Amino acid sequence: MKLKRTLGKSHFFSLVLLLLGVAIAAGPVHGQDPTPTPSPSPAATPAPQRGGTQELNAEQVAESTVIIYGLGGGRQTLDQIRRTTFERGKVRMRNATGSMDSSNYQRWIIRGENSAKDKVRWEQELPATRYSLMHVDERIFGVFNDTVFTPQDEAARSFEQSMFRGIDALLRYKENESKIELVGREKQLGVEYFVLDVTDKKDRKTRFYISVRTFRVMQLEYEELGVKYKRKFYDYRFAQGTLVPYRTVLWADDREVEEATIGTITFGQKVDEGMFLVG
């Protein structure tokens, strides 16, 4: 399985290949003679070859992706830099009449030991009002004019999906104790992807399409209540030493239902714990 030579043009991609080569070279050796015999000096371990015997496994694909999103620092960099998140942008959502409504949003996150322990506040600014959806102590609720309310099922599901069906489901699969499975490779419109399934402890399975060339997540898919969802990621940029897609589009049964564009995003700044307290 031969990774494209364009990987060598980036220090980060070279690092990934090096790490994969080390992982493969460190594998167990079988059928060795108990009596040592002279042998020629071994050649350097080659990078994985497409169509050859050296195939990437699920963990190697997942860990390579984590390295890329941490710009070489991987999981440690992501944990250190993304202790907190503040994000501001615009979102377009399909309403009950079928048209798309536009509004501004803000999101605050205090990172927990896993995704379920995260504290998240998502605030939407509508023309005449604003409200928040929150995830605190592993429960979801809404806040309007300092009054707590129970959001409608559809709104709660959408908010939950944004937390547990996004790129972090892959980047934090170890912390979340999720299972991973490499389905194989797939080519779409001339672009080749690793297809990787991530299933969390609540049996939520999300399928990721990871570029073979860049190890970036370009698309994910999942199904819920009989609806097939697809989310695509665009406009990747560097933000404080990590990789972030600034535009995402969500489809439900091949119909666009949401488009979000990040205006600004910052990591590591102090987030007031009081904004997660109500009552």
C-alpha positions in Angstrom: 0.0 0.0 0.0 2.0 3.0 -1.3 1.2 6.4 0.2 1.5 9.1 -2.4 4.8 10.9 -2.7 3.1 14.2 -2.0 3.2 13.2 1.7 6.9 13.8 1.6 6.4 17.5 0.8 5.3 18.2 4.4 7.3 17.8 7.6 4.2 16.6 9.3 3.4 13.9 6.7 7.0 12.8 6.8 6.7 12.4 10.6 3.6 10.3 10.1 5.4 8.0 7.7 8.3 7.7 10.0 6.1 6.8 13.0 4.2 4.2 10.9 7.5 2.7 9.7 8.7 2.5 13.3 5.4 0.9 14.4 5.7 -1.7 11.6 9.4 -2.4 12.3 8.7 -2.9 16.0 6.2 -5.7 15.2 6.9 -9.3 16.4 9.3 -11.5 14.4 8.3 -15.2 13.9 10.1 -18.3 12.9 13.6 -17.2 13.9 16.4 -19.8 14.2 17.3 -20.4 17.9 21.0 -20.5 16.8 22.1 -17.0 15.5 23.6 -17.1 12.1 25.5 -14.4 10.3 23.3 -12.2 8.2 23.7 -9.1 6.1 22.9 -5.7 7.6 19.1 -5.2 7.3 17.9 -2.5 4.9 15.9 0.4 6.2 12.2 -0.3 6.8 10.3 1.0 3.8 7.2 3.1 4.1 3.9 1.1 3.8 3.3 0.0 0.2 -0.1 0.1 -1.4 -1.0 -3.4 -2.8 2.0 -4.9 -0.9 2.0 -6.9 2.3 2.5 -3.9 4.7 -0.9 -2.6 5.4 -1.9 0.1 7.8 -4.2 -1.1 10.5 -7.0 0.9 12.2 -4.9 2.2 15.1 -2.1 3.4 12.7 -4.7 5.3 10.6 -6.4 6.8 13.7 -3.1 7.8 15.4 -1.7 9.3 12.2 -4.8 11.5 12.0 -4.3 12.6 15.6 -0.7 13.5 14.8 -1.8 15.6 11.8 -4.5 17.5 13.8 -1.9 18.3 16.5 0.6 19.4 13.7 3.1 16.8 14.8 2.4 17.0 18.5 -0.6 14.8 18.3 -2.8 14.0 21.4 -0.5 15.8 23.9 -0.7 19.0 21.9 -4.4 18.8 21.4 -5.0 18.2 25.2 -2.7 21.1 26.2 -3.9 23.7 23.7 -7.6 22.8 23.6 -8.2 22.9 27.4 -10.8 25.5 26.6 -12.4 26.7 23.4 -14.3 29.8 22.4 -15.8 29.9 19.0 -17.9 32.5 17.2 -19.5 32.2 13.7 -22.6 32.0 11.5 -24.9 29.1 11.0 -27.6 28.4 8.5 -30.3 25.9 9.5 -33.3 24.5 7.6 -36.6 25.4 9.3 -40.0 23.7 9.4 -41.1 25.4 6.1 -38.0 24.1 4.2 -36.1 27.4 3.9 -32.7 28.2 5.5 -32.5 30.6 8.4 -29.2 32.4 9.2 -28.1 33.4 12.6 -24.9 34.0 14.7 -23.7 31.6 17.3 -21.1 31.3 20.0 -19.7 28.2 21.6 -17.7 27.7 24.9 -16.1 24.4 25.9 -14.2 23.3 29.0 -12.5 20.1 28.1 -13.1 17.1 30.3 -11.2 13.8 30.6 -13.4 12.5 27.9 -16.1 13.9 25.6 -18.9 12.9 28.1 -17.2 15.0 30.8 -16.9 18.2 28.6 -18.9 21.3 29.6 -20.4 22.9 26.5 -22.5 26.0 26.0 -23.9 26.8 22.5 -25.6 30.1 22.2 -27.7 31.1 19.2 -28.6 34.7 18.5 -31.9 35.1 16.7 -33.3 38.4 15.4 -35.5 39.0 18.4 -33.9 36.8 21.1 -31.1 34.4 22.1 -31.0 31.1 23.9 -28.5 28.5 24.9 -28.2 24.8 24.9 -25.8 23.3 27.4 -24.1 20.0 28.2 -23.1 19.8 31.9 -22.7 16.7 34.1 -23.6 14.5 31.2 -27.1 16.0 30.7 -28.5 18.4 28.1 -30.7 21.3 28.9 -31.6 24.8 27.6 -31.4 28.3 29.1 -33.6 31.2 28.1 -33.7 34.5 30.1 -31.9 32.6 33.0 -34.7 30.1 33.0 -33.9 26.4 32.5 -36.0 24.5 30.0 -36.1 21.0 28.4 -35.3 21.3 24.7 -37.4 19.6 22.1 -36.1 16.1 21.2 -34.9 17.2 17.8 -32.9 20.1 19.1 -31.4 17.9 21.9 -30.4 15.3 19.4 -28.8 17.8 17.0 -26.8 19.3 19.9 -25.7 15.8 21.1 -24.7 14.9 17.5 -22.5 18.0 17.3 -20.7 16.8 20.4 -20.4 13.0 19.8 -20.6 12.7 16.0 -17.8 15.2 15.1 -14.1 14.9 14.4 -13.4 14.7 18.1 -15.1 11.3 18.2 -12.0 10.1 16.2 -9.4 12.4 17.8 -10.4 11.4 21.3 -11.3 7.7 20.6 -8.9 6.5 23.3 -10.1 8.8 26.0 -13.7 7.8 25.1 -12.8 4.1 25.1 -14.3 3.8 21.6 -13.7 0.9 19.3 -12.2 1.5 15.9 -12.4 -0.6 12.8 -10.7 0.0 9.4 -13.3 -0.9 6.8 -10.9 -0.4 3.9 -10.2 2.2 1.2 -12.6 4.0 -1.1 -12.2 6.4 -3.9 -14.7 9.3 -4.5 -14.3 11.8 -7.4 -10.7 10.8 -7.8 -9.8 11.2 -4.1 -8.8 8.1 -2.1 -9.9 7.7 1.5 -9.3 5.4 4.5 -12.7 4.4 5.7 -12.7 4.1 9.5 -15.6 3.2 11.8 -15.6 4.6 15.4 -18.1 3.1 17.9 -18.4 4.7 21.3 -19.5 3.2 24.6 -23.1 4.1 23.9 -22.9 2.2 20.6 -22.9 5.3 18.5 -21.1 4.4 15.3 -19.6 7.1 13.0 -17.9 6.4 9.8 -14.9 8.6 8.9 -13.5 9.3 5.5 -9.8 10.2 5.9 -7.7 11.4 3.0 -5.0 8.9 2.2 -2.8 11.8 1.1 -3.2 14.2 4.0 -4.8 12.2 6.9 -7.5 14.9 7.2 -11.1 14.0 7.9 -13.0 15.1 4.8 -16.3 13.5 5.6 -18.2 11.5 8.1 -21.5 9.6 8.1 -23.8 8.1 10.6 -27.4 7.0 10.9 -29.9 7.9 13.6 -33.7 7.1 13.9 -33.6 5.9 10.3 -32.1 9.1 8.9 -28.7 9.0 7.2 -26.5 11.9 8.0 -23.4 13.1 6.2 -21.1 15.9 7.3 -18.4 17.4 5.1 -15.4 19.5 6.2 -13.9 22.4 4.2 -11.5 25.3 4.5 -8.9 23.7 6.8 -6.7 26.3 8.6 -4.1 26.3 11.4 -5.4 27.6 14.7 -2.9 27.9 17.6 -0.9 24.9 16.5 -3.9 22.7 15.7 -5.8 21.9 12.5 -9.4 23.2 12.3 -12.0 23.0 9.4 -13.6 26.5 9.3 -16.7 25.4 7.3 -18.9 22.3 7.8 -22.0 21.2 5.9 -24.5 18.6 7.2 -26.9 16.6 5.0 -29.9 14.5 6.2 -30.9 11.9 3.6 -29.1 13.9 0.9 -30.8 17.2 1.8 -28.7 20.0 3.2 -29.9 20.9 6.7 -27.1 22.9 8.2 -24.0 25.0 7.3 -21.7 26.4 9.9 -18.8 28.8 9.3 -16.3 29.8 12.0 -15.5 33.5 12.2 -13.0 33.3 15.1 -11.8 30.5 17.3 -9.4 30.6 20.2 -8.1 27.9 22.5 -6.7 27.9 26.1 -8.2 31.2 27.3 -10.0 31.3 30.6 -13.7 30.4 30.4 -15.9 31.4 33.3 -17.2 28.3 35.0 -20.2 30.5 36.1 -21.7 30.4 32.6 -22.3 26.7 33.1 -24.2 27.3 36.4 -28.0 27.9 36.3 -30.6 28.3 38.9 
